[in-house]
Amino acid sequence: MAERTFITPDVIIKKAIQKALSLLNLPIVDIGLEHPADEAHGDYSSNVAMQLFPKRLSLQDTSRLNLEVVKNPRELAQKVVSLLEKDQELKKIVSKIEIAGPGFINFWLSEGFLTTTMIHIIEVGDMFGSSEELKGKSVIIEYTDPNPFKEFHIGHLYSNIAGESLARLFEVQGAMVKRANYQGDVGMHVAKSLWALQKNMTDKKLSLDELEKKPLSNRMEFLGQAYAMGATAYEQDEEAKKQIQQINRGVYEKDRKVHDLYTRGRQWSLDYFETIYKRLGTKFDYYFFESETGRVGKEIIKKHKDFFEESKGAIVFRGDKYGLHTRVFINSFGLPTYEAKDLGLPFLKHDKFPYDISIIVTGNEINEYFAVVLKALEQINPELRKKTRHVSHGMVRLKGRKMSSRTGDVLRGEWLLDEAKKYAGKLGDDKISEVTSETVGVGAVKYSLLKGNIGRDIIFDFNESISLDGNSGPYLQYTYARCQSVISKAAMSMNDLSMFRKIDKLMVEELSLLRTFYKFPEVVSEAGKMFSPNVIANFLFDLAHKYNLFYQKIPILNAETEEQKKFRLSLTAATAQVIKNGLHLLGIKVPEKM
């Protein structure tokens, strides 16, 4: 039985190269390995000889090693390779080493190692791809951050999907991860909504108790309309503006005239958000609110007055001293602004969960704003600033449609999920179940947002994103379901699959799959370091494409021999497992049938 710990081949190869360099009296450097674009050039390639040649020593100890001074990188590569070929540990996984071009060293992994890796995947199952790379690290990831009294729009959806994927990437590498959600439950947006709610209820002769009896979806629609109405009135009606400002102060002071409506409306929003989190598969450990962080931020600013200035009755941070812009942290009414609240948040987070790393996922439209907040934090607490990483995502749009929560023309997150579910229900020739439609629809949205760099803008296309062809979530889910169908028809257990004798000659498509599986743990590590789930998505699409070529060209259940059948079923089982594990890191469920 294979051990649960999988040592990636790159670790073994790097160790062997370092040993060879040491024997050659060459300096130890950070050894780069990459996968050649053309598989004909091997599984790994290193340019260490070209990297070291300009730094080479004169090899004064050549008499002991019986070496001569090398004249170019290729000759140096030959010296390295002559030692690598004698390395017993390397021989266990590498079948061939060659020098290419001016001095690249190319490595071919042995079929025995590749086959053992395939069996290992089947045996360890969901654990394949996990590591202890971040063991002992405490990470808090804040994402989604919708505001009560406003719509849960597509930006919140993107933040949730990206943040959840990052959380899973850090978890699978052994970190202790806590998920946090920061929500704006005070501020002018709340006051605008409350003003319009009061007006609408009066006009419609609707009491708060009567409104509360309506379905949650109706109440949320009422709130969304109220915010749009209040925002417009605030800009166009001077009297309404004064009333809204008074309500804003009343919320902070818990004025009984607005407190009951505020408390209930806030809870309606929070309850509604939870229904969306459940659909997305997210469960938060901590909820932080601006009503808490505002007080903390205000106290911090009072204690660190030297970093702030008074300006026209307000307290500001002079970001222009640092090449940024100046922002108000406490307004002329003495109330904390968004900036002060965001300044207080890291202190609250650290009190609840003393973290090593704090990741904050937001839309990129607040990049400049956030740079000022983080610069202020750097002055007050440099250590917390060093631990903080801001990850910003792009905007999501439908073709020809713009968003504005102020006017009520918002692309709601729930609407996008519902529409995707409808499209998913029409995939294929046979009608799929309600549960599968939800799984495929939500998966399609998630994959579409994660398959590219998080920072880029996205124009969402239903036909492209919800398709069984091309680079889409449903394509990967369908490939997984296809694998499961093949295995089910074979009526074999996982133990049966791993009990095959060596296959004499492997087909190109079989080797292509084998030469892909082992890369998955490396890909997971890279995705985590780069904060880039798209690295996982790209790998999965490549794997699914290779499997479908294999499926189309090579008989599996009708293989010529029983050994071939078992081997090809093992390839199928390993493919399914890696797709499942990879999609899990993207927050995507796999359907057993499609």
C-alpha positions as CSV (number, residue, x, y, z in Angstrom):
1,M,0.0,0.0,0.0
2,A,1.3,3.5,-0.9
3,E,2.3,5.8,1.9
4,R,-0.1,8.7,2.5
5,T,2.7,11.3,2.1
6,F,3.6,12.0,-1.5
7,I,7.0,13.6,-2.1
8,T,6.8,15.5,-5.3
9,P,9.5,14.5,-7.9
10,D,10.8,18.1,-8.1
11,V,11.9,17.9,-4.5
12,I,14.0,14.7,-5.2
13,I,15.4,16.1,-8.4
14,K,16.5,19.4,-6.7
15,K,18.1,17.5,-3.9
16,A,20.1,15.4,-6.3
17,I,21.2,18.5,-8.3
18,Q,22.3,20.3,-5.1
19,K,24.3,17.2,-4.1
20,A,26.0,17.2,-7.5
21,L,26.8,20.9,-7.3
22,S,28.4,20.3,-3.9
23,L,30.6,17.5,-5.2
24,L,31.7,19.8,-8.0
25,N,32.6,22.6,-5.5
26,L,30.0,24.8,-7.1
27,P,27.9,27.3,-5.2
28,I,24.5,26.1,-4.1
29,V,21.8,28.2,-5.7
30,D,18.0,28.3,-5.9
31,I,17.5,25.6,-8.5
32,G,14.7,26.3,-11.0
33,L,12.8,23.4,-12.5
34,E,10.0,23.7,-15.1
35,H,7.9,21.4,-17.1
36,P,8.8,21.6,-20.8
37,A,5.9,22.8,-23.0
38,D,6.6,19.8,-25.3
39,E,6.4,16.5,-23.5
40,A,9.0,15.1,-25.9
41,H,11.6,17.2,-24.0
42,G,10.9,15.4,-20.7
43,D,9.0,15.9,-17.5
44,Y,11.3,18.5,-16.0
45,S,14.0,20.8,-17.3
46,S,16.7,22.8,-15.4
47,N,18.9,25.6,-16.6
48,V,21.1,25.3,-13.5
49,A,24.3,24.9,-15.7
50,M,23.6,28.1,-17.5
51,Q,22.7,29.8,-14.3
52,L,26.0,28.7,-12.6
53,F,28.5,29.0,-15.5
54,P,29.2,32.7,-15.0
55,K,29.6,32.1,-11.3
56,R,31.7,29.0,-11.6
57,L,34.8,28.5,-9.5
58,S,38.0,27.5,-11.2
59,L,37.4,23.9,-9.9
60,Q,40.8,24.0,-8.2
61,D,39.9,20.6,-6.6
62,T,39.9,19.0,-10.1
63,S,42.7,16.7,-9.2
64,R,40.7,15.0,-6.6
65,L,37.6,14.8,-8.8
66,N,39.6,14.1,-12.0
67,L,37.8,17.0,-13.7
68,E,39.0,19.6,-16.1
69,V,37.9,23.2,-16.3
70,V,34.7,23.6,-18.2
71,K,34.6,25.9,-21.2
72,N,30.8,26.5,-21.6
73,P,27.5,25.8,-19.9
74,R,26.9,22.6,-21.9
75,E,30.2,21.1,-20.6
76,L,29.2,22.1,-17.1
77,A,25.8,20.4,-17.6
78,Q,27.7,17.2,-18.6
79,K,29.7,17.2,-15.4
80,V,26.4,17.6,-13.4
81,V,24.7,14.9,-15.3
82,S,27.5,12.4,-14.9
83,L,27.0,12.7,-11.1
84,L,23.2,12.7,-11.3
85,E,23.3,9.4,-13.2
86,K,25.0,7.8,-10.2
87,D,22.5,9.1,-7.7
88,Q,20.6,6.1,-6.3
89,E,17.6,8.1,-5.0
90,L,17.2,9.8,-8.3
91,K,17.3,6.5,-10.2
92,K,14.2,5.4,-8.3
93,I,12.0,8.0,-10.1
94,V,14.0,9.0,-13.2
95,S,14.5,6.8,-16.2
96,K,16.5,9.2,-18.5
97,I,18.5,12.4,-18.2
98,E,19.7,14.3,-21.3
99,I,21.3,17.6,-22.1
100,A,19.6,19.9,-24.6
101,G,20.6,23.0,-26.4
102,P,23.2,25.3,-24.7
103,G,23.0,23.4,-21.5
104,F,19.5,22.5,-20.4
105,I,19.2,19.3,-18.3
106,N,16.1,17.4,-19.1
107,F,14.6,14.6,-16.9
108,W,12.2,11.8,-17.8
109,L,10.2,10.2,-15.0
110,S,10.1,6.4,-15.1
111,E,6.9,4.6,-16.0
112,G,7.3,2.7,-12.8
113,F,7.1,5.9,-10.7
114,L,4.3,7.3,-12.8
115,T,2.3,4.1,-12.3
116,T,3.0,4.1,-8.6
117,T,1.7,7.7,-8.4
118,M,-1.5,6.7,-10.1
119,I,-2.1,3.8,-7.6
120,H,-1.2,6.2,-4.8
121,I,-3.9,8.6,-5.9
122,I,-6.5,5.8,-5.9
123,E,-5.5,4.7,-2.4
124,V,-5.3,8.1,-0.6
125,G,-8.3,9.5,-2.5
126,D,-9.4,13.0,-1.2
127,M,-6.0,13.4,0.5
128,F,-4.1,13.6,-2.8
129,G,-2.8,17.2,-3.2
130,S,-2.7,17.9,0.5
131,S,0.5,18.8,2.3
132,E,2.0,20.2,5.5
133,E,3.6,23.1,3.7
134,L,1.8,25.7,5.9
135,K,1.5,23.6,9.0
136,G,1.5,25.8,12.1
137,K,0.4,28.9,10.2
138,S,-2.8,30.7,11.3
139,V,-4.6,32.4,8.5
140,I,-7.7,34.5,8.5
141,I,-9.4,35.2,5.2
142,E,-12.1,38.0,5.0
143,Y,-14.4,37.9,2.0
144,T,-17.9,38.5,0.6
145,D,-18.6,41.6,2.9
146,P,-22.2,42.4,1.8
147,N,-23.9,45.3,3.4
148,P,-27.3,44.8,5.2
149,F,-30.1,46.9,3.7
150,K,-28.5,46.6,0.2
151,E,-28.6,44.0,-2.5
152,F,-26.2,41.0,-2.5
153,H,-24.8,41.8,-5.9
154,I,-22.4,40.0,-8.3
155,G,-19.4,41.7,-6.7
156,H,-20.2,40.0,-3.4
157,L,-20.6,36.7,-5.3
158,Y,-17.2,37.1,-6.9
159,S,-15.6,37.9,-3.6
160,N,-17.2,34.9,-1.9
161,I,-16.1,32.5,-4.7
162,A,-12.5,33.8,-4.8
163,G,-12.2,34.0,-1.0
164,E,-13.6,30.5,-0.4
165,S,-11.2,29.0,-2.9
166,L,-8.3,30.7,-1.3
167,A,-9.4,29.4,2.1
168,R,-9.5,25.9,0.8
169,L,-6.1,26.3,-0.8
170,F,-4.5,27.3,2.5
171,E,-6.3,24.6,4.4
172,V,-5.2,21.8,2.1
173,Q,-1.6,22.9,2.7
174,G,-2.0,22.5,6.4
175,A,-2.8,26.0,7.7
176,M,-5.4,26.7,10.4
177,V,-7.8,28.8,8.4
178,K,-10.7,31.0,9.8
179,R,-13.2,32.5,7.5
180,A,-14.4,36.1,8.3
181,N,-17.2,38.2,6.9
182,Y,-17.2,42.0,7.4
183,Q,-20.5,43.8,6.9
184,G,-21.5,47.4,6.9
185,D,-24.5,47.6,9.3
186,V,-24.1,51.3,9.9
187,G,-23.5,54.3,7.7
188,M,-25.3,56.4,5.2
189,H,-26.5,53.5,3.0
190,V,-28.4,52.2,6.1
191,A,-29.9,55.7,6.8
192,K,-31.0,56.0,3.2
193,S,-32.8,52.7,3.3
194,L,-34.4,53.4,6.6
195,W,-35.7,56.8,5.4
196,A,-37.3,55.2,2.3
197,L,-38.6,52.3,4.3
198,Q,-40.4,54.6,6.7
199,K,-41.8,56.6,3.8
200,N,-43.0,53.5,1.9
201,M,-44.6,51.9,4.9
202,T,-46.5,55.2,5.7
203,D,-47.6,55.5,2.1
204,K,-48.8,51.9,1.9
205,K,-50.2,51.9,5.4
206,L,-48.0,48.9,6.2
207,S,-46.9,48.3,9.8
208,L,-43.5,46.8,10.7
209,D,-45.2,43.6,12.0
210,E,-47.1,43.2,8.8
211,L,-44.0,43.6,6.7
212,E,-42.2,41.0,8.9
213,K,-44.9,38.4,8.1
214,K,-44.0,38.6,4.3
215,P,-41.6,36.0,2.8
216,L,-38.0,36.9,3.3
217,S,-37.5,37.3,-0.5
218,N,-40.3,40.0,-0.5
219,R,-38.8,41.8,2.4
220,M,-35.4,41.8,0.7
221,E,-37.0,43.2,-2.5
222,F,-38.6,45.9,-0.4
223,L,-35.2,46.8,1.2
224,G,-33.5,46.9,-2.2
225,Q,-36.1,49.3,-3.6
226,A,-35.8,51.4,-0.5
227,Y,-32.1,51.9,-0.8
228,A,-32.4,53.0,-4.5
229,M,-35.2,55.4,-3.5
230,G,-33.2,56.8,-0.5
231,A,-30.1,57.2,-2.5
232,T,-31.9,59.2,-5.2
233,A,-33.7,61.4,-2.6
234,Y,-30.4,62.1,-0.8
235,E,-28.9,63.6,-4.0
236,Q,-32.0,65.4,-5.3
237,D,-34.0,66.5,-2.2
238,E,-32.3,68.8,0.3
239,E,-34.9,68.2,3.0
240,A,-34.7,64.4,2.5
241,K,-30.9,64.7,2.8
242,K,-31.2,66.4,6.2
243,Q,-33.7,63.8,7.4
244,I,-31.4,61.0,6.3
245,Q,-28.4,62.6,8.1
246,Q,-30.5,62.7,11.2
247,I,-31.5,59.1,10.9
248,N,-27.8,58.2,10.4
249,R,-27.0,59.8,13.8
250,G,-30.0,58.1,15.3
251,V,-28.7,54.7,14.3
252,Y,-25.4,55.3,16.0
253,E,-27.2,56.7,19.1
254,K,-29.8,53.8,19.1
255,D,-32.6,56.3,18.8
256,R,-35.9,54.4,19.6
257,K,-37.6,56.1,16.6
258,V,-35.5,54.1,14.2
259,H,-34.0,51.4,16.3
260,D,-36.7,48.7,16.0
261,L,-36.9,49.1,12.2
262,Y,-33.1,49.1,12.0
263,T,-32.7,46.0,14.1
264,R,-35.3,44.0,12.2
265,G,-34.2,45.1,8.7
266,R,-30.6,44.3,9.6
267,Q,-31.6,40.8,10.6
268,W,-33.6,40.2,7.5
269,S,-30.5,41.0,5.4
270,L,-28.3,38.7,7.5
271,D,-30.8,35.9,7.2
272,Y,-31.1,36.3,3.5
273,F,-27.3,36.4,3.1
274,E,-27.1,33.0,4.9
275,T,-29.3,31.4,2.3
276,I,-26.8,32.4,-0.4
277,Y,-23.8,31.2,1.6
278,K,-25.5,27.8,1.9
279,R,-25.9,27.6,-1.8
280,L,-22.3,28.5,-2.3
281,G,-21.0,26.1,0.3
282,T,-19.5,28.7,2.6
283,K,-19.7,28.7,6.4
284,F,-18.0,31.7,8.2
285,D,-16.2,31.4,11.6
286,Y,-16.4,35.1,12.4
287,Y,-18.8,37.9,11.5
288,F,-17.5,41.5,12.0
289,F,-19.7,44.6,11.7
290,E,-19.0,48.2,11.2
291,S,-21.0,49.1,14.3
292,E,-18.2,47.3,16.2
293,T,-15.2,48.3,14.3
294,G,-16.2,52.0,14.2
295,R,-15.8,52.3,17.9
296,V,-12.5,50.5,17.9
297,G,-11.2,52.6,15.0
298,K,-12.2,55.9,16.6
299,E,-10.4,54.9,19.9
300,I,-7.2,53.9,17.9
301,I,-7.2,57.3,16.1
302,K,-7.5,59.1,19.5
303,K,-4.6,57.2,20.9
304,H,-2.4,57.9,17.8
305,K,-3.2,61.5,17.1
306,D,0.3,62.1,15.8
307,F,-0.5,60.3,12.6
308,F,-3.7,62.3,11.9
309,E,-4.6,65.9,11.4
310,E,-7.7,68.0,12.0
311,S,-9.2,69.6,8.9
312,K,-12.4,71.6,8.8
313,G,-13.7,69.9,11.9
314,A,-12.9,66.4,10.6
315,I,-9.9,64.1,11.3
316,V,-7.9,63.1,8.2
317,F,-4.9,60.9,7.3
318,R,-2.4,62.7,5.0
319,G,-1.9,60.0,2.5
320,D,-0.3,62.5,0.1
321,K,2.8,62.3,2.3
322,Y,3.2,58.8,1.0
323,G,2.2,59.3,-2.7
324,L,-1.4,58.4,-1.9
325,H,-4.4,60.6,-1.3
326,T,-5.7,62.2,1.9
327,R,-8.9,60.6,3.4
328,V,-11.3,61.5,6.2
329,F,-11.3,59.0,9.1
330,I,-13.7,60.9,11.4
331,N,-16.2,63.2,9.8
332,S,-17.2,66.7,11.1
333,F,-20.1,65.1,13.0
334,G,-17.6,63.1,15.0
335,L,-18.6,59.8,13.4
336,P,-16.1,57.2,12.2
337,T,-16.0,56.9,8.4
338,Y,-15.4,53.7,6.4
339,E,-11.7,54.3,6.8
340,A,-11.8,54.4,10.6
341,K,-13.9,51.2,10.6
342,D,-11.5,49.4,8.3
343,L,-8.6,50.6,10.5
344,G,-10.2,49.1,13.6
345,L,-11.0,45.8,11.9
346,P,-7.5,44.2,12.0
347,F,-7.2,44.8,15.7
348,L,-10.6,43.1,16.3
349,K,-9.6,40.2,14.1
350,H,-6.3,39.7,15.9
351,D,-8.0,39.8,19.3
352,K,-10.3,37.0,18.3
353,F,-7.8,35.0,16.3
354,P,-4.1,35.8,16.6
355,Y,-3.2,35.3,13.0
356,D,0.1,34.9,11.1
357,I,-1.5,36.0,7.8
358,S,-4.6,38.1,7.2
359,I,-6.0,38.0,3.7
360,I,-8.7,40.5,2.6
361,V,-10.6,39.9,-0.6
362,T,-12.4,42.9,-2.2
363,G,-13.2,44.4,-5.5
364,N,-10.4,46.3,-7.2
365,E,-12.5,49.5,-7.4
366,I,-11.3,50.2,-3.8
367,N,-7.6,49.6,-4.3
368,E,-6.6,53.2,-3.9
369,Y,-8.9,53.6,-0.8
370,F,-7.5,50.4,0.7
371,A,-3.9,51.5,0.1
372,V,-4.5,54.6,2.3
373,V,-6.1,52.5,5.1
374,L,-3.2,50.0,5.0
375,K,-0.6,52.9,5.1
376,A,-2.4,54.3,8.2
377,L,-2.2,50.8,9.8
378,E,1.5,50.6,9.0
379,Q,2.1,53.8,11.0
380,I,0.1,52.6,14.0
381,N,1.0,48.9,14.0
382,P,3.7,47.8,11.5
383,E,3.5,44.1,12.5
384,L,-0.2,43.8,11.7
385,R,0.4,45.6,8.4
386,K,3.2,43.1,7.5
387,K,0.8,40.2,8.1
388,T,-1.9,41.7,5.9
389,R,-2.4,40.9,2.2
390,H,-5.0,42.6,0.1
391,V,-6.3,40.5,-2.8
392,S,-8.5,42.4,-5.2
393,H,-10.8,40.9,-7.9
394,G,-12.1,42.5,-11.0
395,M,-15.6,43.5,-12.0
396,V,-18.3,41.1,-13.4
397,R,-20.7,42.2,-16.1
398,L,-23.1,40.8,-18.6
399,K,-22.7,42.0,-22.1
400,G,-24.3,45.4,-22.6
401,R,-25.3,45.8,-19.0
402,K,-24.0,48.1,-16.3
403,M,-24.5,47.9,-12.6
404,S,-25.5,50.6,-10.1
405,S,-26.9,49.9,-6.6
406,R,-27.8,53.6,-6.4
407,T,-30.3,53.4,-9.2
408,G,-31.4,49.8,-8.4
409,D,-30.0,48.5,-11.6
410,V,-28.0,45.8,-9.9
411,L,-26.9,42.4,-11.2
412,R,-27.9,40.4,-8.1
413,G,-25.8,37.4,-7.2
414,E,-28.8,35.2,-6.6
415,W,-30.3,36.1,-10.0
416,L,-27.1,34.9,-11.7
417,L,-27.1,31.6,-9.7
418,D,-30.8,31.0,-10.6
419,E,-30.3,31.7,-14.3
420,A,-27.2,29.5,-14.4
421,K,-29.3,26.7,-12.8
422,K,-32.0,27.1,-15.5
423,Y,-29.3,26.8,-18.2
424,A,-27.8,23.8,-16.5
425,G,-31.2,22.1,-16.5
426,K,-31.2,22.2,-20.3
427,L,-27.8,20.6,-20.8
428,G,-27.7,17.3,-22.6
429,D,-30.4,15.2,-24.1
430,D,-31.9,13.9,-20.9
431,K,-33.5,16.1,-18.2
432,I,-31.3,16.3,-15.2
433,S,-32.5,16.5,-11.6
434,E,-33.1,19.7,-9.6
435,V,-30.1,18.9,-7.4
436,T,-27.8,18.3,-10.3
437,S,-29.0,21.5,-12.0
438,E,-28.1,23.4,-8.9
439,T,-24.7,21.7,-8.6
440,V,-23.9,22.3,-12.3
441,G,-25.2,25.8,-12.4
442,V,-23.4,27.0,-9.3
443,G,-20.3,25.2,-10.5
444,A,-20.5,26.9,-13.9
445,V,-20.6,30.3,-12.2
446,K,-17.7,29.6,-9.9
447,Y,-15.5,28.1,-12.6
448,S,-16.2,31.0,-15.0
449,L,-15.0,33.5,-12.3
450,L,-12.0,31.5,-11.2
451,K,-10.5,30.2,-14.5
452,G,-8.8,33.5,-15.2
453,N,-6.7,35.7,-13.0
454,I,-8.7,37.0,-10.0
455,G,-7.8,40.6,-10.8
456,R,-9.2,40.7,-14.3
457,D,-12.7,41.9,-15.3
458,I,-15.1,39.3,-16.5
459,I,-17.9,39.5,-19.0
460,F,-20.1,36.6,-18.0
461,D,-21.6,34.6,-21.0
462,F,-24.2,32.0,-20.2
463,N,-23.7,30.0,-23.3
464,E,-19.9,29.8,-22.9
465,S,-19.9,29.2,-19.2
466,I,-22.7,26.5,-19.1
467,S,-21.5,24.2,-21.8
468,L,-20.4,20.6,-22.0
469,D,-17.7,21.7,-24.4
470,G,-14.7,23.9,-23.9
471,N,-13.1,25.4,-20.8
472,S,-16.1,25.4,-18.5
473,G,-17.2,24.0,-15.1
474,P,-19.8,21.7,-16.6
475,Y,-17.2,20.2,-18.9
476,L,-15.1,19.2,-16.0
477,Q,-18.1,17.9,-14.0
478,Y,-19.2,15.9,-17.0
479,T,-15.7,14.4,-17.4
480,Y,-15.9,13.3,-13.7
481,A,-19.4,11.9,-14.2
482,R,-18.1,10.1,-17.3
483,C,-15.3,8.5,-15.3
484,Q,-17.7,7.4,-12.7
485,S,-20.0,5.8,-15.3
486,V,-17.1,3.8,-16.8
487,I,-16.0,2.6,-13.4
488,S,-19.6,1.7,-12.4
489,K,-20.1,-0.4,-15.6
490,A,-16.9,-2.3,-14.9
491,A,-18.3,-3.4,-11.5
492,M,-14.8,-3.5,-10.0
493,S,-13.6,-2.4,-6.6
494,M,-10.7,0.0,-6.1
495,N,-8.5,-2.9,-4.9
496,D,-9.2,-4.7,-8.1
497,L,-8.0,-1.8,-10.1
498,S,-4.6,-1.6,-8.5
499,M,-3.9,-5.3,-8.9
500,F,-2.5,-5.4,-12.4
501,R,0.8,-6.6,-13.8
502,K,3.1,-4.3,-15.7
503,I,1.8,-3.3,-19.1
504,D,4.6,-3.8,-21.7
505,K,3.7,-1.0,-24.0
506,L,1.7,2.1,-23.1
507,M,-0.2,4.1,-25.6
508,V,0.6,7.8,-26.1
509,E,-2.8,8.8,-24.5
510,E,-2.1,6.6,-21.5
511,L,1.3,8.1,-20.9
512,S,0.0,11.6,-21.3
513,L,-2.4,11.0,-18.4
514,L,0.3,9.4,-16.3
515,R,2.6,12.4,-17.0
516,T,-0.1,14.8,-15.7
517,F,-1.2,13.2,-12.4
518,Y,2.0,13.8,-10.5
519,K,1.9,17.5,-11.1
520,F,-1.2,18.1,-9.1
521,P,0.5,18.7,-5.7
522,E,2.9,21.1,-7.3
523,V,0.0,23.0,-8.9
524,V,-1.8,23.2,-5.5
525,S,1.4,24.7,-3.9
526,E,1.9,27.2,-6.8
527,A,-1.8,28.3,-6.6
528,G,-1.5,29.0,-2.9
529,K,1.7,30.9,-3.2
530,M,0.4,33.0,-6.0
531,F,-3.1,33.5,-4.6
532,S,-4.3,32.2,-7.9
533,P,-7.0,29.5,-8.1
534,N,-6.9,29.8,-11.9
535,V,-3.7,27.7,-11.8
536,I,-5.9,24.8,-10.5
537,A,-8.5,25.5,-13.1
538,N,-6.0,25.5,-16.0
539,F,-4.5,22.2,-14.8
540,L,-8.0,20.5,-14.5
541,F,-9.0,21.6,-18.0
542,D,-5.8,20.1,-19.4
543,L,-6.3,16.9,-17.5
544,A,-10.0,16.6,-18.6
545,H,-9.0,17.2,-22.2
546,K,-6.4,14.5,-22.1
547,Y,-8.8,12.0,-20.5
548,N,-11.5,12.7,-23.1
549,L,-8.9,12.1,-25.9
550,F,-7.9,8.8,-24.2
551,Y,-11.6,7.9,-23.8
552,Q,-12.4,8.5,-27.5
553,K,-9.3,6.7,-28.9
554,I,-8.7,3.8,-26.6
555,P,-11.1,1.0,-25.6
556,I,-11.4,0.7,-21.8
557,L,-14.0,-1.9,-20.9
558,N,-13.3,-3.7,-24.2
559,A,-9.6,-3.8,-23.9
560,E,-7.7,-6.7,-25.4
561,T,-6.5,-8.1,-22.1
562,E,-7.8,-8.1,-18.5
563,E,-4.5,-6.3,-17.4
564,Q,-5.1,-3.5,-19.9
565,K,-8.7,-3.2,-18.8
566,K,-7.6,-2.8,-15.1
567,F,-4.9,-0.4,-16.0
568,R,-7.2,1.8,-18.1
569,L,-9.8,1.7,-15.4
570,S,-7.1,2.8,-12.9
571,L,-6.3,5.7,-15.2
572,T,-10.0,6.6,-15.2
573,A,-10.3,6.3,-11.4
574,A,-7.2,8.5,-10.8
575,T,-8.5,11.1,-13.3
576,A,-11.8,11.3,-11.5
577,Q,-10.1,11.6,-8.1
578,V,-7.8,14.4,-9.2
579,I,-10.7,16.3,-10.9
580,K,-12.8,15.9,-7.7
581,N,-9.9,17.2,-5.5
582,G,-9.2,20.1,-7.8
583,L,-12.8,21.2,-8.1
584,H,-13.1,21.0,-4.4
585,L,-10.4,23.6,-4.1
586,L,-12.4,25.8,-6.4
587,G,-15.5,25.3,-4.2
588,I,-17.2,23.2,-6.9
589,K,-19.1,20.0,-6.2
590,V,-19.1,17.0,-8.5
591,P,-22.3,15.2,-9.6
592,E,-22.1,11.4,-9.8
593,K,-24.3,11.5,-12.9
594,M,-25.0,14.0,-15.7
